Amino acid sequence: MAIDNTTLTPLGQKPLLLDADISMCSDTKAMNGHSDVVFGHVATQNSSLYESMLLWRKVSGSIPAPMETWLMQRGLSSLDMRLERMVNNAMLIADYLSQHDKTLSIRYPGLVDDPSHAIACKQMQHFGFVISFDLGSKINAELFLNNTQLIYEATSFGGMHTMAERRARWGTDDLPEGLIRLSVGCENPQDIIADISQALNFI
Ligand SMILES: *Cc1c(COP(=O)(O)O)cnc(C)c1O
């Protein structure tokens, strides 16, 4: 079994200790955290899987360059601190959004009534920094995104800055038209909530 651990990072969940054969992570996201490098890693405790992945990496030539490696190391050095801030911010924002009358539904594993709360408590070290919420329609979601001033509209996530996207814009996944994916950053939480609040007033 292979697990994509990108949204939690190894500080938030340890798939190999939960019996996964392979844990992979896009380090482009929170691991680097500064939205300036494309990186990734794969982890396994199985030596034959490890050997074949090492060979694949060698043959395909996907070896990181010195500049990217340096940027990644800089990013990693603040991972624990960034995550603590992002996860605390995400909890405050999820609480705020879950009580807002423009929010049709919300998913964040830190919310006690979220369907994933129990399993998250059991196997995750933190609840992560990604929230999804439904504003009911494409037009509402676009009004929200067009009127935020602090929050960036971006498809990537896990950076220092709070980022949001209407996922259904890609037309590839079967998702509600008004669904926003919010990646909560390291800003002051009151500033993020104030921005969300004023943007929701446009709906
Ligand atoms: C972004 C992402 C990827 C792709 O990673 P890149 O580093 O951008 O190539 C894979 N899996 C998940 C869950 C992601 O969020």
PDBQT file of the ligand as one rigid body, heavy atoms in Angstrom, charges set to zero:
ROOT
HETATM    1  C1  LIG A 301       1.033  18.780  -5.408  1.00  0.00    +0.000 C 
HETATM    2  C2  LIG A 301       0.780  17.369  -5.172  1.00  0.00    +0.000 A 
HETATM    3  C3  LIG A 301       1.449  16.414  -5.914  1.00  0.00    +0.000 A 
HETATM    4  C4  LIG A 301       2.387  16.813  -7.036  1.00  0.00    +0.000 C 
HETATM    5  O1  LIG A 301       3.562  17.268  -6.501  1.00  0.00    +0.000 OA
HETATM    6  P1  LIG A 301       4.596  18.233  -7.243  1.00  0.00    +0.000 P 
HETATM    7  O2  LIG A 301       5.684  18.363  -6.239  1.00  0.00    +0.000 OA
HETATM    8  O3  LIG A 301       3.888  19.528  -7.499  1.00  0.00    +0.000 OA
HETATM    9  O4  LIG A 301       5.011  17.558  -8.493  1.00  0.00    +0.000 OA
HETATM   10  C5  LIG A 301       1.191  15.085  -5.610  1.00  0.00    +0.000 A 
HETATM   11  N1  LIG A 301       0.349  14.704  -4.643  1.00  0.00    +0.000 NA
HETATM   12  C6  LIG A 301      -0.323  15.615  -3.905  1.00  0.00    +0.000 A 
HETATM   13  C7  LIG A 301      -1.303  15.161  -2.852  1.00  0.00    +0.000 C 
HETATM   14  C8  LIG A 301      -0.122  16.959  -4.139  1.00  0.00    +0.000 A 
HETATM   15  O5  LIG A 301      -0.780  17.868  -3.419  1.00  0.00    +0.000 OA
ENDROOT
TORSDOF 0
